[in-house]
Amino acid sequence: MRGIRIGSAFGIPIRLNWTFLIVLPLFAFLIGAEVVTIAELMNETMGVAIDTEAIGAGSMPWILGFAAAIGLFGGVLLHEFGHSLVALRYGYEIDSITLWLLGGLASFAEFPENWKHEFWIAIAGPIVSVAVGVACYAVFLLAPADASAVLFVFGYLAILNVVLAAFNMLPAFPMDGGRVLRALMARNQPHAQATQRAAAIGKVFAFMMAIVGLFGNWILILLAFFIYIAASGEAQQTTLKAAFENVTVDDVMTPREELHTVTEETSVAELMERMFRERHTGYPVLYGDELVGMVTLEDARSVRDVERDAYRVDDVMETDIASVTPEADAMTALQTMQRNGVGRLPVIDDRGELVGLISRSDLMTAFDIIQTSGTPNALRNRGVVEDDRML
């Protein structure tokens, strides 16, 4: 998830997604509009005497709403640092922490498969939220009786952080409770199988949240959608990772001698004609035997029809190229494609020479063969290369 970097802590970049800039003032408005009602409820349940007239006068409700919203997202940020710091202790890399529409998201370079690691990483966030709630409650207890604004903000944040911890512990994978559930199931079954079962339970919870959300809570509907999509995506990734265990790029790639390539001098018109004839949507660009770029159908389409004879491949090709080595895991190649938003990668050996090309369709064909045969050895006994066909 992309966002604006606003700083870092413990070496972890902190980002704000654009949706956060919408939800923060929205939350501030919603809290501000209910300041008096919330304060009256706190007076009844928490044994205080917040002056509702004082906090409900003039611009004070909106100031308190904004302060509470900032405090809420501050608690969410600490919650994500709870996950991240435990993950760092276990040696996992954290790409960033992003605040967005539905709270916070710690992006892991790789999810843990050790069930103990996942258990403690997952439960660390809710523990931090409870700790933040206790700290806010301590301030609430120590605040002067006539400090109505302080009592409101810290009392409200004490409640919200504990509620946040409890809500996150629902077994709705990939929420924290769902990850705890997967970790416990993975103690005595394969990680991929535990993921599939946890994801199925997560989808049921997503469906239930959506039903409840239909009665007026749009946030629950959005959260249900996110849970369903995220659970499906992670289950798919885990299945792919299990299937591609012990499969290398060399097992799947199209070798150099079978590659279709173009040169820098090739015109865009000729490139388009070759794409149609050879049914490829991307080519390595060579200068002699040296790889100098990659050119795709999208690159060629950036040139108008009438100008394609005048433009050459080197005018449109991409020169900042992501690549993999033949020894890399097949799953690493897929993740590199996803991270860079490309459909194919050149395969470069330790001498810096192009030895092949691996595409998303190569990987999906390999996956189908493994699923059918039940063993990666089938890849070594038959060809798995399939052209990138234009639709």
C-alpha positions as CSV (number, residue, x, y, z in Angstrom):
1,M,0.0,0.0,0.0
2,R,1.6,3.3,-1.1
3,G,1.5,6.5,0.8
4,I,3.3,9.7,1.7
5,R,6.3,9.0,3.9
6,I,6.1,11.2,7.1
7,G,9.0,9.8,9.0
8,S,10.4,6.6,10.5
9,A,11.0,4.9,13.8
10,F,13.2,1.9,14.6
11,G,14.2,1.9,10.9
12,I,10.5,1.4,9.8
13,P,9.1,4.0,7.4
14,I,5.8,5.5,8.4
15,R,3.4,6.4,5.6
16,L,0.0,8.1,5.2
17,N,-2.2,6.8,2.5
18,W,-4.4,9.4,0.8
19,T,-7.5,7.7,2.3
20,F,-6.3,8.7,5.7
21,L,-6.6,12.4,4.8
22,I,-10.3,11.7,4.2
23,V,-11.1,9.5,7.2
24,L,-9.3,11.6,9.8
25,P,-11.5,14.7,9.4
26,L,-14.5,12.4,9.0
27,F,-13.8,10.7,12.3
28,A,-13.2,14.1,14.0
29,F,-16.6,15.3,12.7
30,L,-18.4,12.1,13.8
31,I,-16.9,12.3,17.3
32,G,-17.4,16.0,17.6
33,A,-21.1,15.7,16.6
34,E,-21.6,13.2,19.5
35,V,-19.4,14.8,22.2
36,V,-22.3,15.6,24.5
37,T,-23.9,12.2,24.1
38,I,-20.6,10.4,24.7
39,A,-19.8,12.5,27.7
40,E,-23.2,11.8,29.3
41,L,-22.6,8.1,28.8
42,M,-19.1,8.4,30.4
43,N,-20.6,10.2,33.3
44,E,-23.0,7.4,33.9
45,T,-20.7,4.5,33.4
46,M,-17.3,5.8,34.6
47,G,-18.3,7.8,37.7
48,V,-17.2,11.2,36.5
49,A,-18.8,14.6,36.2
50,I,-17.7,15.9,32.8
51,D,-19.3,19.4,32.2
52,T,-21.3,18.7,29.1
53,E,-22.2,22.4,28.7
54,A,-18.6,23.4,28.6
55,I,-17.4,20.8,26.1
56,G,-20.5,21.2,24.0
57,A,-20.2,25.0,23.6
58,G,-18.8,26.9,20.5
59,S,-16.0,25.1,18.7
60,M,-15.0,22.9,21.6
61,P,-16.8,19.8,20.2
62,W,-14.8,20.0,17.0
63,I,-11.5,20.5,18.8
64,L,-12.2,17.5,21.1
65,G,-13.3,15.5,18.1
66,F,-10.1,16.2,16.3
67,A,-8.0,15.5,19.4
68,A,-9.8,12.2,19.9
69,A,-9.4,11.2,16.3
70,I,-5.6,12.0,16.4
71,G,-5.3,10.0,19.6
72,L,-7.2,7.1,18.1
73,F,-4.9,6.9,15.1
74,G,-1.9,7.4,17.4
75,G,-3.1,4.3,19.2
76,V,-3.5,2.5,15.9
77,L,0.1,3.4,15.0
78,L,1.4,2.0,18.3
79,H,-0.7,-1.1,17.7
80,E,1.2,-1.7,14.4
81,F,4.5,-1.0,16.0
82,G,3.6,-3.7,18.5
83,H,3.4,-6.2,15.6
84,S,6.5,-4.8,13.9
85,L,8.9,-4.7,16.8
86,V,8.2,-8.3,17.7
87,A,8.6,-9.2,14.0
88,L,12.0,-7.4,13.9
89,R,13.0,-9.3,17.0
90,Y,12.4,-12.5,15.2
91,G,14.4,-11.3,12.2
92,Y,11.6,-10.4,9.8
93,E,11.8,-7.3,7.6
94,I,9.1,-4.6,7.8
95,D,8.7,-2.6,4.6
96,S,6.5,0.1,6.2
97,I,3.6,1.0,8.4
98,T,0.8,2.8,6.7
99,L,-2.1,4.7,8.2
100,W,-5.2,4.4,5.9
101,L,-8.9,4.3,5.7
102,L,-9.4,1.3,7.9
103,G,-6.7,2.1,10.5
104,G,-3.1,0.8,10.2
105,L,-1.2,-1.8,8.1
106,A,2.3,-3.1,8.8
107,S,3.7,-4.4,5.5
108,F,5.9,-7.5,5.9
109,A,8.5,-8.4,3.3
110,E,7.7,-12.0,4.2
111,F,5.0,-13.4,6.5
112,P,6.2,-15.8,9.2
113,E,5.5,-19.5,8.7
114,N,6.8,-20.5,12.2
115,W,3.6,-20.7,14.2
116,K,5.2,-19.4,17.4
117,H,6.6,-16.4,15.6
118,E,3.2,-15.6,14.0
119,F,1.4,-16.1,17.3
120,W,3.5,-13.6,19.2
121,I,3.6,-11.1,16.3
122,A,-0.1,-11.2,15.9
123,I,-1.0,-10.9,19.6
124,A,1.5,-8.1,20.2
125,G,-0.7,-5.5,18.5
126,P,-3.8,-6.1,20.8
127,I,-1.5,-6.2,23.8
128,V,-0.1,-2.8,22.9
129,S,-3.7,-1.5,22.4
130,V,-4.7,-2.7,25.8
131,A,-1.6,-1.1,27.3
132,V,-2.4,2.2,25.6
133,G,-5.9,2.0,26.9
134,V,-4.6,1.4,30.4
135,A,-2.2,4.4,30.1
136,C,-5.1,6.6,28.9
137,Y,-7.3,5.4,31.8
138,A,-4.5,6.3,34.2
139,V,-4.4,9.9,32.8
140,F,-8.2,9.9,33.1
141,L,-8.0,8.9,36.8
142,L,-5.3,11.4,37.6
143,A,-6.8,14.4,35.8
144,P,-8.4,17.1,37.9
145,A,-12.2,16.8,38.3
146,D,-12.8,20.1,36.5
147,A,-10.6,19.3,33.5
148,S,-13.6,18.2,31.4
149,A,-11.8,18.3,28.1
150,V,-8.9,16.1,29.3
151,L,-11.4,13.7,31.0
152,F,-13.4,13.3,27.8
153,V,-10.4,12.7,25.4
154,F,-8.5,10.3,27.6
155,G,-11.6,8.5,28.9
156,Y,-12.8,8.1,25.3
157,L,-9.4,6.9,24.1
158,A,-9.1,4.4,27.0
159,I,-12.4,2.8,25.9
160,L,-11.6,2.9,22.2
161,N,-8.2,1.2,22.5
162,V,-9.5,-1.6,24.6
163,V,-12.4,-2.0,22.1
164,L,-9.8,-1.9,19.2
165,A,-7.9,-4.8,20.9
166,A,-11.0,-6.9,21.4
167,F,-12.3,-6.3,17.9
168,N,-8.9,-7.2,16.4
169,M,-9.0,-10.5,18.2
170,L,-12.0,-11.7,16.3
171,P,-10.9,-14.8,14.4
172,A,-11.5,-13.1,11.1
173,F,-8.3,-13.8,9.1
174,P,-6.2,-11.8,8.3
175,M,-7.1,-9.7,11.3
176,D,-5.0,-10.4,14.4
177,G,-7.4,-12.9,15.9
178,G,-7.4,-14.8,12.6
179,R,-3.6,-14.9,12.5
180,V,-3.6,-16.2,16.1
181,L,-6.1,-18.8,14.9
182,R,-3.9,-19.8,12.0
183,A,-0.8,-20.0,14.2
184,L,-2.6,-22.4,16.6
185,M,-3.9,-24.5,13.7
186,A,-0.4,-24.6,12.2
187,R,1.0,-26.4,15.2
188,N,-0.3,-29.7,13.9
189,Q,-1.0,-29.2,10.2
190,P,0.8,-27.8,7.2
191,H,1.0,-24.0,7.1
192,A,-0.9,-23.9,3.7
193,Q,-3.7,-26.0,5.0
194,A,-4.0,-23.9,8.2
195,T,-4.1,-20.8,6.0
196,Q,-6.9,-22.1,3.9
197,R,-9.0,-23.0,6.9
198,A,-8.3,-19.7,8.6
199,A,-9.2,-17.8,5.4
200,A,-12.5,-19.7,5.1
201,I,-13.4,-18.7,8.7
202,G,-12.3,-15.1,7.9
203,K,-14.6,-15.1,4.9
204,V,-17.6,-16.2,7.1
205,F,-16.9,-13.4,9.5
206,A,-16.6,-10.9,6.6
207,F,-20.0,-12.0,5.4
208,M,-21.5,-11.6,8.9
209,M,-19.9,-8.1,9.2
210,A,-21.3,-7.1,5.9
211,I,-24.8,-8.2,7.0
212,V,-24.5,-6.1,10.2
213,G,-23.1,-3.2,8.2
214,L,-26.1,-3.1,6.0
215,F,-28.0,-1.7,9.0
216,G,-26.2,1.6,8.8
217,N,-22.5,1.0,9.6
218,W,-20.6,1.6,6.3
219,I,-17.3,1.1,8.0
220,L,-18.2,-2.6,8.7
221,I,-19.1,-3.1,5.1
222,L,-15.7,-1.7,4.0
223,L,-13.9,-3.8,6.6
224,A,-15.8,-6.9,5.5
225,F,-14.8,-6.3,1.9
226,F,-11.1,-5.8,2.9
227,I,-11.1,-9.0,5.0
228,Y,-12.7,-11.1,2.2
229,I,-10.2,-9.8,-0.4
230,A,-7.2,-10.0,1.9
231,A,-8.1,-13.5,3.1
232,S,-8.5,-14.7,-0.4
233,G,-5.3,-13.1,-1.6
234,E,-3.1,-14.4,1.3
235,A,-4.6,-17.9,0.9
236,Q,-3.8,-17.9,-2.8
237,Q,-0.2,-16.7,-2.1
238,T,0.3,-19.4,0.5
239,T,-1.0,-22.1,-1.9
240,L,1.4,-20.8,-4.6
241,K,4.3,-20.7,-2.2
242,A,3.6,-24.3,-1.0
243,A,3.3,-25.5,-4.7
244,F,6.5,-23.7,-5.7
245,E,8.6,-25.1,-2.8
246,N,11.9,-26.4,-4.3
247,V,11.0,-25.0,-7.7
248,T,13.6,-22.6,-9.1
249,V,13.4,-20.0,-11.9
250,D,15.6,-22.3,-14.0
251,D,12.9,-25.0,-13.9
252,V,10.3,-22.7,-15.3
253,M,11.9,-20.0,-17.5
254,T,12.1,-19.8,-21.2
255,P,15.9,-20.4,-22.0
256,R,17.9,-17.9,-23.9
257,E,18.1,-20.1,-27.1
258,E,14.3,-20.1,-27.3
259,L,13.8,-16.4,-26.6
260,H,12.2,-13.9,-29.1
261,T,14.2,-10.7,-28.8
262,V,14.3,-7.3,-30.5
263,T,17.0,-4.7,-31.0
264,E,17.1,-1.0,-30.2
265,E,16.8,-0.2,-33.9
266,T,13.5,-2.1,-34.4
267,S,10.7,0.3,-35.3
268,V,7.6,0.4,-33.1
269,A,5.5,-0.6,-36.2
270,E,7.7,-3.7,-36.7
271,L,7.5,-4.5,-33.0
272,M,3.6,-4.4,-33.1
273,E,3.6,-6.6,-36.2
274,R,5.9,-9.1,-34.5
275,M,3.7,-9.1,-31.3
276,F,0.7,-9.9,-33.4
277,R,2.5,-12.6,-35.5
278,E,4.4,-14.2,-32.6
279,R,1.7,-13.7,-29.9
280,H,4.1,-12.1,-27.4
281,T,3.4,-9.0,-25.4
282,G,6.9,-8.3,-24.2
283,Y,10.5,-8.7,-25.5
284,P,14.0,-8.4,-24.1
285,V,15.9,-5.6,-26.0
286,L,19.5,-6.6,-26.9
287,Y,22.5,-4.6,-28.1
288,G,24.6,-7.3,-29.5
289,D,24.5,-9.9,-26.7
290,E,23.9,-7.3,-24.0
291,L,20.5,-6.8,-22.4
292,V,19.7,-3.1,-22.5
293,G,16.0,-3.0,-21.8
294,M,12.5,-4.5,-21.9
295,V,9.7,-3.4,-24.2
296,T,6.0,-4.3,-23.8
297,L,2.7,-3.9,-25.6
298,E,1.9,-1.0,-23.2
299,D,5.1,0.7,-24.2
300,A,4.3,0.3,-27.9
301,R,0.7,1.6,-27.4
302,S,2.1,4.9,-26.1
303,V,3.0,5.8,-29.7
304,R,0.2,6.9,-32.0
305,D,-0.5,4.7,-35.0
306,V,0.7,7.2,-37.6
307,E,4.1,7.7,-35.8
308,R,5.0,4.0,-35.2
309,D,7.2,3.8,-38.3
310,A,9.2,6.8,-37.1
311,Y,9.8,5.6,-33.5
312,R,12.2,2.9,-32.5
313,V,12.2,0.5,-29.6
314,D,14.8,2.5,-27.7
315,D,12.4,5.5,-27.7
316,V,9.8,3.6,-25.7
317,M,11.6,0.7,-23.9
318,E,12.1,0.4,-20.1
319,T,15.7,0.5,-19.1
320,D,15.3,0.3,-15.3
321,I,14.8,-3.5,-15.3
322,A,14.0,-5.8,-12.4
323,S,15.5,-9.3,-12.8
324,V,16.1,-12.6,-11.1
325,T,18.8,-15.3,-11.2
326,P,18.3,-18.8,-12.4
327,E,18.8,-20.2,-8.8
328,A,16.1,-17.9,-7.3
329,D,12.9,-19.5,-6.1
330,A,9.9,-19.4,-8.5
331,M,7.9,-17.7,-5.8
332,T,10.5,-15.0,-5.5
333,A,10.1,-14.3,-9.2
334,L,6.4,-14.0,-8.8
335,Q,6.7,-11.7,-5.8
336,T,9.2,-9.6,-7.8
337,M,6.8,-9.3,-10.6
338,Q,4.0,-8.2,-8.2
339,R,6.2,-5.7,-6.5
340,N,7.3,-4.1,-9.7
341,G,4.0,-4.3,-11.5
342,V,5.4,-6.3,-14.5
343,G,4.4,-9.5,-16.2
344,R,7.8,-10.9,-17.1
345,L,11.4,-10.8,-15.8
346,P,14.8,-11.3,-17.5
347,V,16.8,-14.0,-15.9
348,I,20.5,-12.9,-15.4
349,D,23.2,-15.2,-14.3
350,D,26.2,-14.4,-12.0
351,R,28.2,-13.2,-15.0
352,G,25.5,-10.6,-15.8
353,E,24.4,-12.4,-18.9
354,L,20.8,-12.9,-20.1
355,V,20.1,-16.7,-19.8
356,G,16.3,-16.7,-20.1
357,L,13.0,-15.0,-19.4
358,I,10.3,-15.9,-16.9
359,S,6.7,-14.7,-17.3
360,R,3.6,-14.8,-15.2
361,S,2.0,-17.2,-17.6
362,D,5.1,-19.5,-17.3
363,L,4.5,-19.6,-13.5
364,M,0.8,-20.2,-13.8
365,T,1.3,-23.0,-16.2
366,A,3.9,-24.5,-13.9
367,F,1.5,-24.2,-11.0
368,D,-1.2,-26.0,-13.0
369,I,1.2,-28.9,-13.8
370,I,2.3,-29.2,-10.1
371,Q,-1.3,-29.2,-8.9
372,T,-2.2,-31.8,-11.5
373,S,0.8,-34.1,-11.0
374,G,1.3,-33.4,-7.3
375,T,5.1,-33.0,-7.7
376,P,7.5,-30.3,-9.0
377,N,9.5,-33.1,-10.8
378,A,6.9,-33.0,-13.6
379,L,8.4,-29.6,-14.5
380,R,11.7,-31.2,-15.2
381,N,10.2,-33.9,-17.3
382,R,8.2,-31.8,-19.7
383,G,8.1,-28.2,-21.0
384,V,6.1,-25.7,-19.1
385,V,6.8,-22.7,-21.2
386,E,3.7,-21.0,-22.7
387,D,3.7,-17.9,-24.8
388,D,2.3,-14.7,-23.4
389,R,-0.8,-14.6,-25.6
390,M,-2.5,-11.4,-26.5
391,L,-6.2,-11.3,-25.6
